Amino acid sequence: MTGQLPTDQLPTDQLPTDQLPPEAFATVPPAYGRASLADLMPSVSAVLGVPGAPDVLGLGAELGGVDRVAVLLVDGLGTYQIPLAAAHAPILRELPTRSLTAGFPSTTPVSLVTLGTGAMPGAHGVLGFTLRKPDGGILNHIKWADDPDPAQWQPLPTRFETAAAAGVAVTQVTRPEFEGSGLTVAANRGAAFAGGADPLSLSAGMLEALSRPGLVYGYHPDLDHHGHAAGVGSPPWQEAAAAVGELVTRLAEGLPAGAALLVTADHGQLNVPAEGRFDLGTDPVLAAGIVAVAGEPRVRYLYVEDGAGEDVIAAWRGVLGDAAWVLTREEAIEGGWYGPVPASHRDRIGDVVVICRGRAVIVASGWEPPAVGQLVGYHGSVTAAEMTVPLLIVR
C-alpha cells in the first residue's frame, strides 16, 4: 500500500499481544468537566480545603477526613492495560477503580499539563507531543528547556500553585533530571521538587512528603517506555508492570493515618503492526504541499503551503481511507477535542489534523528521528485503549 513503512525498518515482525478487545477501538471523547484528568487535581484540592476548588469527581465522599493526598501518575497505564498488568501486579485488580479520560491528544505532555493545571488542553496550550513555534521551529515538549519560556507558552496557574497559595504543602517527586525542565515548569510549578531516580526512591520520597499534611505528586515513566520500545505485553513490559505493582504496594502499605493514595495515568497504549504504518516522508502524494510536520504518529499536525489545504486533505483521505480522520484545524476545534481554544493557541495546531483509527500510525521519516517510526507501541489518538485511564483509590 502506498506510503507504508518497509517491514525491514520495524523492530520485529512478531508483535507481542496487547490483548485489546474490539471495544477498545471505539471512539471516546474527552469527558471534560465530568470525569477527565482536568478534573482530578481540582477535586483533590477541594478535599484538601483549597478555596474555590470544585470537587467535580466527588472525591470528598470517599476521602472525608483526609488531610494529605498522594497522586501517582504511572505513564502508559491505561484502563485497558490494567487486566494485562494485573497478572504481574495483583494489587492493581484489588483496589477500588473508576475510569477517567485523558485530554486530546492522549499523549504525555498534554496529559501532564492537563493534570497539573486542571484545565483543558485548548486553555493551557500544550496541544501535542511536538508543535510548531511561531518562528517555524518544532518544539518537542519532552526535550523542552526554556525556549519558549514555559510561563508564557503555558500561561495558566497550576493547581500546585493555587494549593500552595492556600497554605497547602505541595511536593512533586520525579526523576532528578526533570527538575527545571520546560515541561516540569509548565505542568508542576508551585510544587517543591524532590528527586526519585527509581521506584524505590520514588516511593520513599512520596511517603516522606506524606509525613505532614499536604499534596504530593509522583511520576513513574517506565511502563510507557517499555511499551513503546518492546510493545505492550512484551517481557520488558511485564517486568515494568511488576515494578509498578511493587511501587503501588509500598505506597499503599506505607500510608500514614489521614492519608490517601490516588493512582492514575496519562494515556493507554496499543501495538501497531507493519501493515498499519504509513510514511509521509517516502510517499510523494502525502508529502505534497507540506511545509512542517508535528504532533506524533497517532495524531499528525500538518502545516501546509498557502492555498494547499484542500488538496492536502483530499490526497490524505485518498491514501488513508478508513485508517484515519483527516480534518481541518477548525473542524478539530469545533469537534470539542481540545475544549475552547483561544486565538493565541490556535496556530499551534496544524492546518490539517490527522487522527489515526484502529492500529494505524503516520510516521515522518526525514521530518523526525527514525526511531519514532520504529517503535512497537503508540498512543495519542481517540480510541478507548488510549483515552481511558484508571483512578485507583487507597485510604
C-alpha positions as CSV (number, residue, x, y, z in Angstrom):
1,M,0.0,0.0,0.0
2,T,1.2,3.5,-0.8
3,G,3.3,5.1,1.8
4,Q,3.6,2.1,4.1
5,L,6.9,1.6,6.0
6,P,9.1,-1.2,4.8
7,T,8.9,-4.2,7.2
8,D,12.7,-4.4,7.5
9,Q,12.6,-1.0,9.2
10,L,10.4,-2.3,12.0
11,P,11.8,-3.7,15.3
12,T,10.0,-7.0,14.9
13,D,7.6,-8.8,12.6
14,Q,6.1,-10.7,15.6
15,L,4.3,-8.2,17.8
16,P,3.6,-9.1,21.4
17,T,-0.1,-9.3,22.1
18,D,-1.7,-6.4,23.9
19,Q,-4.9,-8.4,24.4
20,L,-7.2,-5.5,23.5
21,P,-10.8,-6.4,22.9
22,P,-12.8,-4.9,20.0
23,E,-14.4,-2.3,22.2
24,A,-11.0,-0.9,23.0
25,F,-11.1,0.7,19.5
26,A,-14.3,2.6,20.0
27,T,-14.0,6.4,19.9
28,V,-14.0,8.0,23.3
29,P,-14.3,11.8,23.5
30,P,-12.7,13.7,26.4
31,A,-15.0,13.9,29.5
32,Y,-14.0,17.4,30.3
33,G,-16.0,18.8,33.3
34,R,-17.3,15.3,34.3
35,A,-14.5,12.7,34.5
36,S,-11.3,13.7,32.9
37,L,-7.7,14.3,34.0
38,A,-8.5,18.0,34.0
39,D,-10.9,17.3,36.9
40,L,-8.6,15.3,39.2
41,M,-6.4,18.0,40.8
42,P,-9.3,20.4,41.3
43,S,-11.2,17.6,43.1
44,V,-8.1,16.7,45.2
45,S,-7.7,20.4,46.0
46,A,-11.3,20.6,47.2
47,V,-10.6,17.6,49.5
48,L,-7.7,19.5,51.0
49,G,-9.7,22.6,51.6
50,V,-8.4,24.9,48.8
51,P,-11.0,27.7,48.4
52,G,-12.9,27.7,45.2
53,A,-11.7,24.3,44.0
54,P,-14.6,22.2,42.6
55,D,-14.9,18.6,43.6
56,V,-16.0,17.5,40.1
57,L,-15.2,13.8,40.8
58,G,-17.0,13.7,44.2
59,L,-13.8,12.6,46.0
60,G,-15.0,14.2,49.2
61,A,-17.5,11.4,49.7
62,E,-14.7,8.8,49.7
63,L,-11.9,10.8,51.3
64,G,-13.7,12.6,54.1
65,G,-11.2,13.3,57.0
66,V,-8.1,13.0,54.8
67,D,-5.6,15.8,55.2
68,R,-2.8,14.5,52.9
69,V,-3.1,13.1,49.4
70,A,-0.6,11.4,47.1
71,V,-1.3,11.3,43.4
72,L,0.8,8.8,41.5
73,L,0.8,9.0,37.7
74,V,2.0,5.8,36.0
75,D,2.9,6.7,32.4
76,G,1.1,4.4,30.0
77,L,-1.1,2.5,32.5
78,G,-4.4,2.9,30.6
79,T,-7.6,1.3,31.8
80,Y,-7.3,-1.4,29.1
81,Q,-3.8,-2.2,30.3
82,I,-4.9,-3.0,33.8
83,P,-6.0,-6.6,33.2
84,L,-2.7,-7.4,31.5
85,A,-0.6,-5.6,34.0
86,A,-2.5,-7.1,37.0
87,A,-1.3,-10.5,36.1
88,H,2.1,-9.2,37.2
89,A,0.9,-6.6,39.7
90,P,-2.1,-8.1,41.6
91,I,-2.7,-5.0,43.7
92,L,-4.0,-3.3,40.5
93,R,-7.0,-5.6,40.5
94,E,-7.6,-5.4,44.2
95,L,-8.1,-1.6,44.6
96,P,-11.4,0.3,44.0
97,T,-11.3,1.7,40.5
98,R,-13.1,4.1,38.3
99,S,-12.2,5.5,34.9
100,L,-11.3,8.9,33.7
101,T,-10.4,10.2,30.2
102,A,-7.2,11.8,29.1
103,G,-7.4,15.1,27.1
104,F,-6.7,15.2,23.4
105,P,-4.3,14.2,22.1
106,S,-3.8,11.4,24.5
107,T,-0.1,11.9,24.9
108,T,2.2,12.6,27.9
109,P,2.9,16.3,27.6
110,V,-0.7,17.1,27.0
111,S,-1.9,14.9,29.9
112,L,0.7,16.1,32.4
113,V,-0.1,19.7,31.9
114,T,-3.9,19.0,31.8
115,L,-3.5,17.2,35.2
116,G,-1.2,19.9,36.7
117,T,-3.3,22.9,35.6
118,G,-6.8,21.3,36.0
119,A,-7.5,22.8,32.6
120,M,-8.5,21.6,29.2
121,P,-5.7,21.5,26.5
122,G,-7.0,24.3,24.5
123,A,-6.7,26.6,27.5
124,H,-3.2,25.6,28.6
125,G,-1.8,25.5,25.1
126,V,0.3,22.3,25.3
127,L,-1.6,20.7,22.4
128,G,0.6,17.8,21.2
129,F,3.9,15.9,21.7
130,T,5.5,18.3,19.3
131,L,4.2,21.7,18.0
132,R,5.4,24.3,15.6
133,K,6.6,27.5,17.3
134,P,5.9,31.0,15.9
135,D,9.4,31.1,14.5
136,G,8.8,27.9,12.5
137,G,10.9,25.6,14.7
138,I,9.4,22.5,16.2
139,L,9.1,22.3,20.0
140,N,9.5,18.8,21.5
141,H,7.8,19.1,24.9
142,I,9.7,16.2,26.3
143,K,13.1,17.9,25.4
144,W,11.9,21.4,26.3
145,A,14.3,23.6,28.2
146,D,13.4,27.3,28.3
147,D,12.7,28.2,24.6
148,P,9.9,29.2,24.6
149,D,9.5,30.5,28.1
150,P,7.3,27.8,29.8
151,A,5.4,30.5,31.8
152,Q,4.4,32.2,28.5
153,W,3.8,29.1,26.4
154,Q,1.7,27.7,29.2
155,P,0.2,30.8,30.9
156,L,-2.3,29.3,33.4
157,P,-1.5,28.9,37.1
158,T,-1.1,25.3,38.1
159,R,-3.2,23.6,40.7
160,F,0.0,23.2,42.7
161,E,0.4,27.0,42.8
162,T,-3.2,27.6,43.9
163,A,-2.9,24.9,46.6
164,A,0.4,26.4,47.9
165,A,-1.1,29.9,47.9
166,A,-3.9,28.5,50.1
167,G,-1.3,27.2,52.6
168,V,-1.2,23.5,51.5
169,A,2.3,22.0,51.4
170,V,2.9,20.7,47.9
171,T,5.7,18.4,46.7
172,Q,6.5,16.7,43.4
173,V,8.7,13.6,43.3
174,T,10.0,12.5,39.9
175,R,13.3,11.8,38.1
176,P,16.1,14.2,39.1
177,E,16.9,15.1,35.5
178,F,13.4,16.5,35.1
179,E,14.0,19.3,37.6
180,G,13.6,22.7,35.9
181,S,12.6,21.4,32.5
182,G,10.1,23.3,30.4
183,L,7.5,20.6,30.8
184,T,8.0,20.3,34.6
185,V,7.7,24.1,34.9
186,A,4.6,24.2,32.7
187,A,2.8,21.3,34.5
188,N,4.1,21.4,38.1
189,R,5.3,24.8,39.0
190,G,4.5,25.7,42.6
191,A,5.4,22.3,44.0
192,A,8.7,21.7,45.8
193,F,10.9,19.3,43.9
194,A,12.3,16.1,45.2
195,G,14.2,13.6,43.0
196,G,13.3,10.0,42.8
197,A,15.5,8.1,40.3
198,D,13.8,4.7,40.6
199,P,10.7,3.2,42.0
200,L,12.2,2.7,45.5
201,S,13.4,6.3,45.9
202,L,10.1,7.5,44.3
203,S,8.0,5.7,46.9
204,A,10.4,6.8,49.7
205,G,10.2,10.4,48.6
206,M,6.4,10.4,48.3
207,L,6.0,8.7,51.8
208,E,8.3,11.2,53.3
209,A,6.2,14.1,51.9
210,L,3.1,12.4,53.4
211,S,4.6,12.6,56.9
212,R,2.9,16.0,57.1
213,P,-0.5,17.3,55.7
214,G,-0.5,18.3,52.1
215,L,-0.4,17.2,48.5
216,V,2.3,15.1,46.9
217,Y,2.5,14.2,43.2
218,G,4.7,11.4,41.9
219,Y,5.5,10.4,38.3
220,H,6.8,6.9,37.1
221,P,7.7,6.6,33.4
222,D,9.0,3.0,32.9
223,L,5.8,1.2,31.8
224,D,5.3,3.6,28.9
225,H,9.0,3.4,27.9
226,H,8.9,-0.4,27.5
227,G,5.5,-0.3,25.8
228,H,7.0,2.0,23.2
229,A,10.2,0.1,22.7
230,A,9.2,-3.6,23.1
231,G,5.4,-3.5,23.0
232,V,2.5,-3.8,25.5
233,G,2.6,-7.4,26.8
234,S,6.3,-8.0,26.0
235,P,8.6,-9.4,28.6
236,P,10.2,-6.0,29.4
237,W,6.7,-4.5,29.7
238,Q,5.7,-7.3,32.0
239,E,8.7,-6.7,34.2
240,A,7.8,-3.0,34.3
241,A,4.3,-3.8,35.3
242,A,5.6,-5.9,38.2
243,A,7.6,-3.0,39.3
244,V,4.5,-0.8,39.2
245,G,2.8,-3.3,41.4
246,E,5.7,-3.2,43.9
247,L,5.6,0.6,43.8
248,V,1.9,0.9,44.5
249,T,2.1,-1.8,47.2
250,R,4.9,0.1,49.1
251,L,2.9,3.3,48.9
252,A,-0.4,1.7,50.0
253,E,1.2,-0.1,52.9
254,G,3.2,2.9,54.0
255,L,0.3,5.4,54.1
256,P,0.2,7.3,57.4
257,A,-3.1,8.0,59.2
258,G,-5.2,10.6,57.5
259,A,-3.6,9.9,54.0
260,A,-5.0,8.7,50.7
261,L,-3.3,7.5,47.5
262,L,-4.7,8.0,44.1
263,V,-3.1,6.2,41.1
264,T,-3.8,7.3,37.6
265,A,-2.2,7.5,34.2
266,D,-1.7,9.9,31.3
267,H,-2.9,7.5,28.5
268,G,-3.1,3.9,27.4
269,Q,-1.2,2.3,24.6
270,L,-1.5,-0.2,21.7
271,N,0.8,-2.1,19.5
272,V,1.0,-1.3,15.8
273,P,1.8,-3.9,13.1
274,A,3.7,-3.4,9.9
275,E,0.6,-3.1,7.8
276,G,-0.7,-0.2,9.9
277,R,2.3,2.1,9.2
278,F,2.3,4.9,6.6
279,D,5.3,7.1,6.0
280,L,4.7,10.6,4.6
281,G,8.4,11.0,4.2
282,T,8.6,8.4,1.4
283,D,5.2,9.0,-0.3
284,P,5.1,12.0,-2.7
285,V,1.3,12.0,-2.5
286,L,1.3,12.5,1.2
287,A,4.3,14.9,1.2
288,A,2.9,17.3,-1.4
289,G,2.2,20.8,-0.1
290,I,3.6,20.1,3.4
291,V,5.9,22.7,4.9
292,A,6.1,21.3,8.5
293,V,5.1,18.2,10.5
294,A,4.4,17.9,14.2
295,G,2.2,16.0,16.6
296,E,3.1,12.3,16.7
297,P,2.3,9.2,14.7
298,R,-1.2,8.7,16.1
299,V,-2.3,12.3,15.7
300,R,-0.4,14.3,13.0
301,Y,-0.4,18.0,12.6
302,L,0.3,19.1,9.1
303,Y,1.3,22.7,8.3
304,V,0.7,23.3,4.6
305,E,1.7,25.8,1.9
306,D,-0.7,28.7,1.4
307,G,-3.7,27.6,-0.6
308,A,-2.8,23.9,-0.5
309,G,-5.2,22.8,2.4
310,E,-7.9,21.3,0.3
311,D,-5.5,19.4,-1.9
312,V,-3.7,18.0,1.1
313,I,-6.9,16.9,2.7
314,A,-8.1,15.2,-0.5
315,A,-4.8,13.5,-1.0
316,W,-4.5,12.2,2.6
317,R,-8.1,11.0,2.6
318,G,-7.5,9.1,-0.6
319,V,-4.4,7.4,0.7
320,L,-5.5,6.6,4.3
321,G,-9.2,5.8,3.7
322,D,-10.7,4.4,6.9
323,A,-7.3,4.3,8.7
324,A,-7.7,8.0,9.8
325,W,-9.9,11.0,10.0
326,V,-8.4,13.9,8.1
327,L,-9.8,17.3,9.4
328,T,-9.1,20.9,9.1
329,R,-7.9,22.7,12.2
330,E,-11.3,24.4,12.5
331,E,-13.1,21.0,12.3
332,A,-10.9,19.6,15.1
333,I,-11.5,22.6,17.3
334,E,-15.2,22.7,16.6
335,G,-15.4,19.0,17.4
336,G,-14.6,19.8,21.1
337,W,-11.5,17.7,21.3
338,Y,-9.4,20.3,22.9
339,G,-12.1,22.3,24.7
340,P,-12.2,26.0,23.9
341,V,-9.0,27.2,22.1
342,P,-8.1,30.9,22.4
343,A,-6.8,32.7,19.4
344,S,-3.3,32.7,20.9
345,H,-3.1,28.9,20.8
346,R,-4.9,28.1,17.5
347,D,-1.9,28.3,15.2
348,R,-0.1,25.7,17.3
349,I,-2.5,23.1,15.9
350,G,-1.7,22.0,12.3
351,D,-3.6,23.4,9.4
352,V,-4.6,19.8,8.9
353,V,-5.2,17.3,11.8
354,V,-4.9,13.6,11.0
355,I,-6.4,11.3,13.7
356,C,-5.5,7.7,13.3
357,R,-8.0,4.9,13.8
358,G,-7.6,1.2,14.5
359,R,-4.0,0.2,14.6
360,A,-2.6,2.9,12.2
361,V,0.2,5.4,12.6
362,I,1.7,8.1,10.3
363,V,5.5,8.2,10.6
364,A,7.5,11.0,9.2
365,S,10.9,9.9,8.0
366,G,13.1,12.9,7.2
367,W,11.0,15.1,9.4
368,E,11.8,13.5,12.8
369,P,14.2,10.9,14.2
370,P,13.9,7.5,12.6
371,A,13.4,5.8,16.0
372,V,9.9,7.4,16.2
373,G,8.8,5.2,13.3
374,Q,10.4,2.1,14.7
375,L,8.5,1.8,18.0
376,V,6.1,-1.0,18.7
377,G,3.6,0.7,21.0
378,Y,1.9,4.0,20.3
379,H,-0.8,6.3,21.7
380,G,-2.2,9.8,21.2
381,S,-5.5,9.1,19.4
382,V,-9.1,8.8,20.5
383,T,-9.7,5.1,21.0
384,A,-10.8,3.8,24.3
385,A,-7.5,2.0,24.7
386,E,-5.6,5.3,24.5
387,M,-8.1,7.7,26.1
388,T,-9.4,5.9,29.2
389,V,-7.2,5.9,32.3
390,P,-7.8,4.4,35.7
391,L,-8.3,6.1,39.0
392,L,-7.3,3.7,41.8
393,I,-8.0,4.9,45.3
394,V,-6.4,3.7,48.6
395,R,-7.3,5.1,52.0
